[in-house]
Amino acid sequence: MMSKIRTSLVGAAALGTAVFALPAVGAQAQPAAPTTERTAVSSAGDVGAQAPTCWKKTIKIDGGKLKYKECAWNGKRSVTGTLNDTKGNGRCVHGKIVFVPSGVTDKYTDCGGKVTKISTGWWKAADAKVYLSG
């Protein structure tokens, strides 16, 4: 009988602890931000309240493919992806990213073999124009 009373008291004490561990009235738990987006934000140099907005696209031509992800955040743009010479016939394919309105331009070339990685970093821009040519 004594052991049942002790068990009940221990259970009540544990319940009481759990109640006291809850956040204070009016406090709200903040959802955790996705780690992939947080990494992108911190690479931009300064952390803002909003995570980047990103979208993926693919451009294909005869002999080449450019797959990329463009992200916009806090008045800046970034492009990452891959450029691939799909024929491997010795004729290179060329990718070009132009940030508008600044005119900052990144150029990439792939002539077959290993796929070329694209990473522009963050630039102040309203848009990023992406081109693929053979």
Rosetta constraint file for C-alpha pairs under 8 A:
AtomPair CA 1 CA 5 HARMONIC 6.63 0.50
AtomPair CA 2 CA 6 HARMONIC 6.37 0.50
AtomPair CA 3 CA 7 HARMONIC 6.14 0.50
AtomPair CA 4 CA 8 HARMONIC 6.18 0.50
AtomPair CA 5 CA 9 HARMONIC 6.21 0.50
AtomPair CA 6 CA 10 HARMONIC 6.10 0.50
AtomPair CA 7 CA 11 HARMONIC 6.10 0.50
AtomPair CA 8 CA 12 HARMONIC 6.11 0.50
AtomPair CA 9 CA 13 HARMONIC 6.06 0.50
AtomPair CA 10 CA 14 HARMONIC 6.17 0.50
AtomPair CA 11 CA 15 HARMONIC 6.21 0.50
AtomPair CA 12 CA 16 HARMONIC 6.08 0.50
AtomPair CA 13 CA 17 HARMONIC 6.21 0.50
AtomPair CA 14 CA 18 HARMONIC 6.32 0.50
AtomPair CA 15 CA 19 HARMONIC 6.35 0.50
AtomPair CA 16 CA 20 HARMONIC 6.38 0.50
AtomPair CA 17 CA 21 HARMONIC 6.19 0.50
AtomPair CA 18 CA 22 HARMONIC 6.79 0.50
AtomPair CA 23 CA 27 HARMONIC 6.04 0.50
AtomPair CA 23 CA 28 HARMONIC 7.63 0.50
AtomPair CA 33 CA 37 HARMONIC 7.48 0.50
AtomPair CA 33 CA 38 HARMONIC 6.77 0.50
AtomPair CA 34 CA 38 HARMONIC 6.34 0.50
AtomPair CA 35 CA 39 HARMONIC 6.12 0.50
AtomPair CA 36 CA 40 HARMONIC 6.57 0.50
AtomPair CA 37 CA 41 HARMONIC 6.32 0.50
AtomPair CA 37 CA 51 HARMONIC 6.10 0.50
AtomPair CA 37 CA 52 HARMONIC 6.49 0.50
AtomPair CA 38 CA 42 HARMONIC 6.26 0.50
AtomPair CA 38 CA 51 HARMONIC 6.79 0.50
AtomPair CA 39 CA 43 HARMONIC 6.31 0.50
AtomPair CA 40 CA 44 HARMONIC 6.67 0.50
AtomPair CA 40 CA 52 HARMONIC 7.47 0.50
AtomPair CA 41 CA 45 HARMONIC 7.32 0.50
AtomPair CA 41 CA 46 HARMONIC 7.18 0.50
AtomPair CA 41 CA 47 HARMONIC 6.03 0.50
AtomPair CA 41 CA 48 HARMONIC 7.66 0.50
AtomPair CA 41 CA 51 HARMONIC 6.62 0.50
AtomPair CA 41 CA 52 HARMONIC 6.78 0.50
AtomPair CA 41 CA 73 HARMONIC 7.81 0.50
AtomPair CA 42 CA 46 HARMONIC 6.09 0.50
AtomPair CA 42 CA 47 HARMONIC 5.83 0.50
AtomPair CA 43 CA 121 HARMONIC 8.00 0.50
AtomPair CA 43 CA 122 HARMONIC 7.91 0.50
AtomPair CA 44 CA 121 HARMONIC 7.58 0.50
AtomPair CA 44 CA 122 HARMONIC 5.74 0.50
AtomPair CA 48 CA 74 HARMONIC 7.50 0.50
AtomPair CA 50 CA 73 HARMONIC 7.68 0.50
AtomPair CA 50 CA 74 HARMONIC 7.91 0.50
AtomPair CA 51 CA 73 HARMONIC 6.89 0.50
AtomPair CA 52 CA 71 HARMONIC 6.07 0.50
AtomPair CA 52 CA 72 HARMONIC 5.52 0.50
AtomPair CA 52 CA 73 HARMONIC 4.54 0.50
AtomPair CA 52 CA 74 HARMONIC 7.77 0.50
AtomPair CA 53 CA 71 HARMONIC 5.46 0.50
AtomPair CA 53 CA 72 HARMONIC 5.32 0.50
AtomPair CA 53 CA 73 HARMONIC 6.45 0.50
AtomPair CA 54 CA 69 HARMONIC 6.55 0.50
AtomPair CA 54 CA 70 HARMONIC 5.53 0.50
AtomPair CA 54 CA 71 HARMONIC 4.07 0.50
AtomPair CA 54 CA 72 HARMONIC 6.36 0.50
AtomPair CA 55 CA 69 HARMONIC 5.56 0.50
AtomPair CA 55 CA 70 HARMONIC 5.62 0.50
AtomPair CA 55 CA 71 HARMONIC 6.57 0.50
AtomPair CA 56 CA 67 HARMONIC 7.55 0.50
AtomPair CA 56 CA 68 HARMONIC 5.75 0.50
AtomPair CA 56 CA 69 HARMONIC 4.30 0.50
AtomPair CA 56 CA 70 HARMONIC 6.43 0.50
AtomPair CA 57 CA 67 HARMONIC 5.99 0.50
AtomPair CA 57 CA 68 HARMONIC 5.55 0.50
AtomPair CA 57 CA 69 HARMONIC 6.35 0.50
AtomPair CA 58 CA 65 HARMONIC 7.07 0.50
AtomPair CA 58 CA 66 HARMONIC 5.66 0.50
AtomPair CA 58 CA 67 HARMONIC 4.34 0.50
AtomPair CA 58 CA 68 HARMONIC 6.29 0.50
AtomPair CA 59 CA 65 HARMONIC 5.74 0.50
AtomPair CA 59 CA 66 HARMONIC 5.15 0.50
AtomPair CA 59 CA 67 HARMONIC 6.46 0.50
AtomPair CA 59 CA 132 HARMONIC 6.93 0.50
AtomPair CA 60 CA 64 HARMONIC 5.88 0.50
AtomPair CA 60 CA 65 HARMONIC 4.46 0.50
AtomPair CA 60 CA 66 HARMONIC 6.45 0.50
AtomPair CA 60 CA 132 HARMONIC 7.68 0.50
AtomPair CA 61 CA 65 HARMONIC 6.35 0.50
AtomPair CA 61 CA 132 HARMONIC 7.51 0.50
AtomPair CA 61 CA 133 HARMONIC 7.40 0.50
AtomPair CA 61 CA 134 HARMONIC 7.61 0.50
AtomPair CA 62 CA 134 HARMONIC 7.84 0.50
AtomPair CA 63 CA 85 HARMONIC 5.84 0.50
AtomPair CA 63 CA 86 HARMONIC 4.97 0.50
AtomPair CA 63 CA 87 HARMONIC 5.02 0.50
AtomPair CA 63 CA 88 HARMONIC 7.87 0.50
AtomPair CA 63 CA 93 HARMONIC 7.43 0.50
AtomPair CA 63 CA 134 HARMONIC 7.16 0.50
AtomPair CA 64 CA 83 HARMONIC 7.55 0.50
AtomPair CA 64 CA 84 HARMONIC 5.63 0.50
AtomPair CA 64 CA 85 HARMONIC 4.59 0.50
AtomPair CA 64 CA 86 HARMONIC 4.97 0.50
AtomPair CA 64 CA 87 HARMONIC 7.23 0.50
AtomPair CA 64 CA 93 HARMONIC 6.00 0.50
AtomPair CA 64 CA 132 HARMONIC 7.88 0.50
AtomPair CA 64 CA 133 HARMONIC 7.93 0.50
AtomPair CA 64 CA 134 HARMONIC 7.12 0.50
AtomPair CA 65 CA 83 HARMONIC 6.01 0.50
AtomPair CA 65 CA 84 HARMONIC 5.27 0.50
AtomPair CA 65 CA 85 HARMONIC 6.73 0.50
AtomPair CA 65 CA 86 HARMONIC 6.81 0.50
AtomPair CA 65 CA 132 HARMONIC 7.70 0.50
AtomPair CA 66 CA 81 HARMONIC 7.38 0.50
AtomPair CA 66 CA 82 HARMONIC 5.80 0.50
AtomPair CA 66 CA 83 HARMONIC 4.55 0.50
AtomPair CA 66 CA 84 HARMONIC 6.34 0.50
AtomPair CA 66 CA 95 HARMONIC 7.27 0.50
AtomPair CA 66 CA 132 HARMONIC 6.82 0.50
AtomPair CA 67 CA 81 HARMONIC 5.48 0.50
AtomPair CA 67 CA 82 HARMONIC 5.39 0.50
AtomPair CA 67 CA 83 HARMONIC 6.64 0.50
AtomPair CA 68 CA 79 HARMONIC 6.60 0.50
AtomPair CA 68 CA 80 HARMONIC 5.51 0.50
AtomPair CA 68 CA 81 HARMONIC 4.00 0.50
AtomPair CA 68 CA 82 HARMONIC 6.36 0.50
AtomPair CA 68 CA 118 HARMONIC 7.93 0.50
AtomPair CA 69 CA 79 HARMONIC 5.66 0.50
AtomPair CA 69 CA 80 HARMONIC 5.40 0.50
AtomPair CA 69 CA 81 HARMONIC 6.04 0.50
AtomPair CA 70 CA 77 HARMONIC 7.05 0.50
AtomPair CA 70 CA 78 HARMONIC 5.71 0.50
AtomPair CA 70 CA 79 HARMONIC 4.51 0.50
AtomPair CA 70 CA 80 HARMONIC 6.70 0.50
AtomPair CA 70 CA 128 HARMONIC 7.72 0.50
AtomPair CA 71 CA 77 HARMONIC 5.57 0.50
AtomPair CA 71 CA 78 HARMONIC 5.23 0.50
AtomPair CA 71 CA 79 HARMONIC 6.47 0.50
AtomPair CA 72 CA 76 HARMONIC 5.70 0.50
AtomPair CA 72 CA 77 HARMONIC 4.62 0.50
AtomPair CA 72 CA 78 HARMONIC 6.70 0.50
AtomPair CA 73 CA 77 HARMONIC 6.46 0.50
AtomPair CA 75 CA 124 HARMONIC 5.85 0.50
AtomPair CA 75 CA 125 HARMONIC 6.19 0.50
AtomPair CA 75 CA 126 HARMONIC 6.54 0.50
AtomPair CA 76 CA 122 HARMONIC 6.03 0.50
AtomPair CA 76 CA 123 HARMONIC 5.18 0.50
AtomPair CA 76 CA 124 HARMONIC 4.15 0.50
AtomPair CA 76 CA 125 HARMONIC 5.15 0.50
AtomPair CA 76 CA 126 HARMONIC 7.01 0.50
AtomPair CA 77 CA 99 HARMONIC 7.68 0.50
AtomPair CA 77 CA 122 HARMONIC 5.44 0.50
AtomPair CA 77 CA 123 HARMONIC 5.41 0.50
AtomPair CA 77 CA 124 HARMONIC 6.33 0.50
AtomPair CA 77 CA 125 HARMONIC 5.79 0.50
AtomPair CA 77 CA 126 HARMONIC 7.28 0.50
AtomPair CA 77 CA 127 HARMONIC 6.84 0.50
AtomPair CA 77 CA 128 HARMONIC 6.76 0.50
AtomPair CA 78 CA 119 HARMONIC 7.69 0.50
AtomPair CA 78 CA 120 HARMONIC 5.96 0.50
AtomPair CA 78 CA 121 HARMONIC 5.47 0.50
AtomPair CA 78 CA 122 HARMONIC 4.69 0.50
AtomPair CA 78 CA 123 HARMONIC 6.52 0.50
AtomPair CA 78 CA 128 HARMONIC 7.83 0.50
AtomPair CA 79 CA 97 HARMONIC 7.94 0.50
AtomPair CA 79 CA 118 HARMONIC 7.28 0.50
AtomPair CA 79 CA 119 HARMONIC 5.93 0.50
AtomPair CA 79 CA 120 HARMONIC 5.54 0.50
AtomPair CA 79 CA 121 HARMONIC 7.08 0.50
AtomPair CA 79 CA 122 HARMONIC 7.99 0.50
AtomPair CA 79 CA 128 HARMONIC 7.79 0.50
AtomPair CA 80 CA 117 HARMONIC 7.61 0.50
AtomPair CA 80 CA 118 HARMONIC 5.01 0.50
AtomPair CA 80 CA 119 HARMONIC 4.36 0.50
AtomPair CA 80 CA 120 HARMONIC 6.49 0.50
AtomPair CA 81 CA 117 HARMONIC 5.94 0.50
AtomPair CA 81 CA 118 HARMONIC 4.87 0.50
AtomPair CA 81 CA 119 HARMONIC 6.70 0.50
AtomPair CA 82 CA 115 HARMONIC 6.53 0.50
AtomPair CA 82 CA 116 HARMONIC 5.59 0.50
AtomPair CA 82 CA 117 HARMONIC 4.58 0.50
AtomPair CA 82 CA 118 HARMONIC 5.45 0.50
AtomPair CA 83 CA 93 HARMONIC 7.90 0.50
AtomPair CA 83 CA 94 HARMONIC 7.88 0.50
AtomPair CA 83 CA 95 HARMONIC 6.91 0.50
AtomPair CA 83 CA 108 HARMONIC 7.63 0.50
AtomPair CA 83 CA 109 HARMONIC 7.47 0.50
AtomPair CA 83 CA 110 HARMONIC 6.37 0.50
AtomPair CA 83 CA 115 HARMONIC 6.08 0.50
AtomPair CA 83 CA 116 HARMONIC 5.08 0.50
AtomPair CA 83 CA 117 HARMONIC 6.39 0.50
AtomPair CA 83 CA 118 HARMONIC 7.07 0.50
AtomPair CA 84 CA 93 HARMONIC 7.42 0.50
AtomPair CA 84 CA 110 HARMONIC 6.02 0.50
AtomPair CA 84 CA 111 HARMONIC 7.95 0.50
AtomPair CA 84 CA 112 HARMONIC 6.94 0.50
AtomPair CA 84 CA 115 HARMONIC 5.16 0.50
AtomPair CA 84 CA 116 HARMONIC 6.41 0.50
AtomPair CA 85 CA 92 HARMONIC 6.45 0.50
AtomPair CA 85 CA 93 HARMONIC 5.80 0.50
AtomPair CA 85 CA 110 HARMONIC 5.74 0.50
AtomPair CA 85 CA 111 HARMONIC 5.80 0.50
AtomPair CA 85 CA 112 HARMONIC 4.89 0.50
AtomPair CA 85 CA 113 HARMONIC 7.85 0.50
AtomPair CA 85 CA 115 HARMONIC 7.56 0.50
AtomPair CA 86 CA 112 HARMONIC 7.05 0.50
AtomPair CA 87 CA 112 HARMONIC 7.27 0.50
AtomPair CA 88 CA 111 HARMONIC 6.72 0.50
AtomPair CA 88 CA 112 HARMONIC 4.49 0.50
AtomPair CA 88 CA 113 HARMONIC 6.91 0.50
AtomPair CA 89 CA 112 HARMONIC 7.44 0.50
AtomPair CA 90 CA 111 HARMONIC 6.11 0.50
AtomPair CA 90 CA 112 HARMONIC 6.97 0.50
AtomPair CA 91 CA 111 HARMONIC 6.21 0.50
AtomPair CA 91 CA 134 HARMONIC 7.35 0.50
AtomPair CA 92 CA 109 HARMONIC 6.65 0.50
AtomPair CA 92 CA 110 HARMONIC 5.54 0.50
AtomPair CA 92 CA 111 HARMONIC 4.11 0.50
AtomPair CA 92 CA 112 HARMONIC 7.11 0.50
AtomPair CA 92 CA 134 HARMONIC 6.27 0.50
AtomPair CA 93 CA 109 HARMONIC 5.83 0.50
AtomPair CA 93 CA 110 HARMONIC 5.47 0.50
AtomPair CA 93 CA 111 HARMONIC 6.41 0.50
AtomPair CA 93 CA 132 HARMONIC 7.16 0.50
AtomPair CA 93 CA 133 HARMONIC 5.75 0.50
AtomPair CA 93 CA 134 HARMONIC 4.40 0.50
AtomPair CA 94 CA 107 HARMONIC 7.27 0.50
AtomPair CA 94 CA 108 HARMONIC 5.74 0.50
AtomPair CA 94 CA 109 HARMONIC 4.54 0.50
AtomPair CA 94 CA 110 HARMONIC 6.54 0.50
AtomPair CA 94 CA 132 HARMONIC 5.70 0.50
AtomPair CA 94 CA 133 HARMONIC 5.20 0.50
AtomPair CA 94 CA 134 HARMONIC 6.14 0.50
AtomPair CA 95 CA 107 HARMONIC 5.80 0.50
AtomPair CA 95 CA 108 HARMONIC 5.01 0.50
AtomPair CA 95 CA 109 HARMONIC 6.26 0.50
AtomPair CA 95 CA 130 HARMONIC 7.29 0.50
AtomPair CA 95 CA 131 HARMONIC 5.60 0.50
AtomPair CA 95 CA 132 HARMONIC 4.61 0.50
AtomPair CA 95 CA 133 HARMONIC 6.55 0.50
AtomPair CA 96 CA 105 HARMONIC 6.97 0.50
AtomPair CA 96 CA 106 HARMONIC 5.77 0.50
AtomPair CA 96 CA 107 HARMONIC 4.52 0.50
AtomPair CA 96 CA 108 HARMONIC 6.31 0.50
AtomPair CA 96 CA 130 HARMONIC 5.81 0.50
AtomPair CA 96 CA 131 HARMONIC 5.09 0.50
AtomPair CA 96 CA 132 HARMONIC 6.56 0.50
AtomPair CA 97 CA 105 HARMONIC 5.59 0.50
AtomPair CA 97 CA 106 HARMONIC 5.24 0.50
AtomPair CA 97 CA 107 HARMONIC 6.54 0.50
AtomPair CA 97 CA 128 HARMONIC 6.43 0.50
AtomPair CA 97 CA 129 HARMONIC 5.56 0.50
AtomPair CA 97 CA 130 HARMONIC 4.55 0.50
AtomPair CA 97 CA 131 HARMONIC 6.38 0.50
AtomPair CA 98 CA 103 HARMONIC 5.89 0.50
AtomPair CA 98 CA 104 HARMONIC 5.79 0.50
AtomPair CA 98 CA 105 HARMONIC 4.49 0.50
AtomPair CA 98 CA 106 HARMONIC 6.67 0.50
AtomPair CA 98 CA 128 HARMONIC 5.59 0.50
AtomPair CA 98 CA 129 HARMONIC 5.09 0.50
AtomPair CA 98 CA 130 HARMONIC 6.59 0.50
AtomPair CA 99 CA 103 HARMONIC 5.32 0.50
AtomPair CA 99 CA 104 HARMONIC 5.31 0.50
AtomPair CA 99 CA 105 HARMONIC 6.40 0.50
AtomPair CA 99 CA 123 HARMONIC 7.33 0.50
AtomPair CA 99 CA 124 HARMONIC 7.93 0.50
AtomPair CA 99 CA 125 HARMONIC 5.73 0.50
AtomPair CA 99 CA 126 HARMONIC 7.60 0.50
AtomPair CA 99 CA 127 HARMONIC 5.91 0.50
AtomPair CA 99 CA 128 HARMONIC 4.44 0.50
AtomPair CA 99 CA 129 HARMONIC 6.33 0.50
AtomPair CA 100 CA 104 HARMONIC 7.61 0.50
AtomPair CA 100 CA 125 HARMONIC 5.38 0.50
AtomPair CA 100 CA 126 HARMONIC 5.87 0.50
AtomPair CA 100 CA 127 HARMONIC 5.15 0.50
AtomPair CA 100 CA 128 HARMONIC 5.96 0.50
AtomPair CA 100 CA 129 HARMONIC 7.35 0.50
AtomPair CA 101 CA 125 HARMONIC 6.14 0.50
AtomPair CA 101 CA 126 HARMONIC 6.76 0.50
AtomPair CA 101 CA 127 HARMONIC 7.51 0.50
AtomPair CA 102 CA 124 HARMONIC 7.46 0.50
AtomPair CA 102 CA 125 HARMONIC 6.49 0.50
AtomPair CA 104 CA 123 HARMONIC 7.99 0.50
AtomPair CA 106 CA 120 HARMONIC 6.76 0.50
AtomPair CA 108 CA 116 HARMONIC 7.58 0.50
AtomPair CA 108 CA 118 HARMONIC 7.27 0.50
AtomPair CA 109 CA 116 HARMONIC 7.24 0.50
AtomPair CA 110 CA 115 HARMONIC 6.88 0.50
AtomPair CA 110 CA 116 HARMONIC 5.83 0.50
